[in-house]
């Protein structure tokens, strides 16, 4: 401690003591008086170093601290993965009251916003994310569900993971041709996002022949020609081929015909056949 204020050394004079910065005293007598013996009474001041103890916890943050808890000590906090501090750095400071002054900033969960999902090159998907921490690598979970219009075909289900720090991620998928797809995109834990969905049909869709009857276009073997398919006499199909290979013999493989009765949701009629011809019609 040290003396504060002015004083004299005559009988009855008093001096006052206080603790140095970083120390504190209890409610003891901090005054010393000059006695008739020409001596000063000993003050009962007892100064102790300020100790704030352990810093407080901050939810969703990791404490970075050098274990010093004296006056002016600073504790720093780093937000856990998937969280950030919108208010800037988070710190606590040891005060002269022997307590930590907590920061007003907190760790808030990062919600990854996925938007503007689009399909390109038939089987590739691209999307955008909201601005956030720079260079943050995000793991995306891409859930795929596809079904060809032919109900006898199997359902395509697959989960694809993509890790990237791009603001416009993209991925090319191995998809069935001529199938309807639902693709959902979300951020993997510990990050969170509202899943984004896109619905699309890959190239090579079924050709409608009317009356709930369809023909798989991709199952016609290509020969650099143009095809026009029609139905006649209710149960007959006509394939008109305009080809650069006039008069060439052509094999058509795996014609698949699918029929459904409009009043029976679960009844399907499916048949397939091959044939070889030189005819253009």
N, C-alpha and C positions, 0 to 999 in steps of 0.2 A: 504494500500500500504506500501512499504518499500523502503529504499534507496539502490541504487546499486553503486558499485565502491567506490573509495577512494575520499576524499575531505578534504579541509582545511577550516578554519573559518576566513580567511583574507578577506579584502574588495574585492568584486568581485568574490569570490569563488562561485562555483555552485555545487549543488547536484541534482541527478536525481532519480526520483521515478518510481516504477512500481507496478502494482497490484499483489496481491498474487495469487497463483494458484487457479483456479476455479472462478476468477473474471476477468473482462475486463474493459478498459476505452475507452472513446472516443478520438477524436483528440486534446483534451485540452493540454495546456502547462504543462509538467510534470517536469519542472526545477524550482528550488528555488535558489535565489541569495542573497549573503551576502551584505547588504546595508551599507552606510556610518553611519547609525544610530546604527550599531552593531546588527542588527536584520536580520532575514531571511524573504524574501518575501514568502508569502503563495502560494504553488503550486495550480494549478487549477485541480489537478487530482481527478477524481470521479470514484471510482471502483464499478462496479455492478457485482453481481453474474451471472455466465454463466447459461443460461436457454435455453435448446434445444427445449423446447415445446413438443408436442406430437410426438411419434415415427412414422415413415412412415408405411404405410400398406404394407403387403406382400400378394400377391394374393394366395388364397386358404389356408390361414393360420389364426390362432387365436392368437391375441396378449396377451402375459402374461407379465404384467408390474406392478411394484409397485408404479407407478405414479411419480417417481423421475426423474427429467429432468436436474439435475445439472451435472457438468463435471464428466465423468467416469461412469455415470449411464448406466445400461445395460437393454435392452428390449429383451425378449425372445419370440419366435414364435413356435407354434405347428401346424403342418399341419392338415388340416381337414381330416375327414374320406374319404378314397379313394385316398389320396395323401400321398406322402412321400418326404423326402429330401435326394436325393442321395449324396449330399455333406456334410452331417452331420447336426449338430445343426445350427439353424438360429438365429442370434442375431444382434442387432444394438447398437452402443455405442455412447454416447454423447461426442463430441470432444471440444477442446478449441476454435474452430471456432464457437461454438454455433450451430452446426448442427450434425445430427445423421450420423454416418458412417454405411452404410448399408452392410449387409452380401452378399457375392457373391452366397451363396446357396439359392435355391428357392424350392418351393413345386411342384413336378411333379406328374402327374396323374399316379396312379398305374394301369397298364394294366395286368390283370390276364391272363396268357397264359395257356390254357387248351390243353392238348396233351395226346397221347397214350390212347385213349378211347377204351375200349374193353368190350365184353359181356362175362359173366360167369354164370354158373348155369341156363342157358337158358333165364332168365328174369332179371338178375342183371347186372349193368353197373358200371365200375370203370374207373377212369381217373387220370391223374397227373396234378399238377400245378407247375408253375415256382417258384423258391425261392423268397421270399420277406420278409416283416416284420414277425418276428416269432410270433406265437400264435395269428395271425390275424384270426378272425372268418369271414368266407365268406358265404354269402347267394347265393346259386345256384338256377337257374330257369331251370327246366328240362321239356322240351316240348315234348309230346309224340303224335305221329300220326300213327295209325295202320289200316290196311285193310286186311281182309281175302280175299282169292282169289275168294270166292263166292261174287259177287257184290250185292247179296240180303242182305248180312250181313251189319250191321251198321258200320260206321267208328268209330274207337276208338280214341278220342281226350282227352287229359288230361294235366294239368299243375301240376307239383310237385315241391315243394320248399324243399331245404335241407340246413341246417346251420351246418357248421363244420369248425374246424381249421386243419383238416387232410391234409397232402400233397398228399395223394392218396385217395380222397373221393370215396365212393361207395354207391350205393342205389339199393335195389331190388324193382322191379316194378310189379304191378298187370296187367299182359298183357294177351291178348287173345292167345290161342294156335293156331298154324297153320296160323299165320298172318305175313304179311310183315310190318315192323316198321321202321319209321324214328324218331330218338331221337336227339334232339339238347340240348346242355348244355351251359349255359352262366352265368356270374356273375350278380347278381342283383345290381341296383343302390344303393349307389353312385359309386360302383366299375364298371369297364368296362372290357369287354373281347371280343375277336372275338369268336362268337359261334362255338362250335365244334359239328360235326354231325357224327352219325354212323347209318348205315343201316344194318338190320339183319332180319332173319325170325325165329320165335319161333318154337319149336318142334311141330310135328303134322301137317305137311304141306299136301297139296293136292297131291294125286297120279295121275299122268298123264296117261291117257288111249289112247292118240293119238287123232288126228283130233280135237284139241281144246276141248277135253272132260276130265273132272277131277272128282275124287271121294274123298270125305273127309275121310281121314284115321282115324282121331280121333273119328268119329261118329260110328265106329264099336265097339261094346261092347267087352272089353277085356275078354279073357278066358284062359290066360296063353298059348296061342298058337301063331303060326306064320302064317301070311296071305300072300297069293300071289293072286293078282287080275289081271285078263286079260279080253280082249274083243274078242268076236267071232261073226260071222254072222252080223257084223257091228253094231247091236243094242243090243247085249246080253252081259251080264257080267258073268264071272266065278270067284267065290271066292273059293280058295283052302285053307283049314284050316288044319294045322298040329298041333294037340293039345294033351296035356297029358291026356285030358279027352275024350278018345276014346269012341264013341257011345253015348256021353252025348248030351242031347237036348240043343241047344244053340239058344238064341234069338238075332238077329242082329237088332239094332235099328237105325233109322234115316240115312239110306243110302241117301246121297245127291249127285245128279248128276248135273253137270253144263256144258252146251254147249254154244259155241259161233261160229257164222259164221265169217269166216276170213275176209269177205268183208264188214261186218256190225259191226263197232266198238261198237255201242250202243245196239246191239241186243243180248240178252242172253236167253237161255232156261234152266230152273232149275226145277228139280223134286226130290221128296224124297219118300221112302217107307220103310216098316219094314217087316221082315219075320222070321219064326222060323223053324229050321230044325235039324235033327240028322246027315245029310250027311256031310262028310268032304269036298266034292267038289260039 
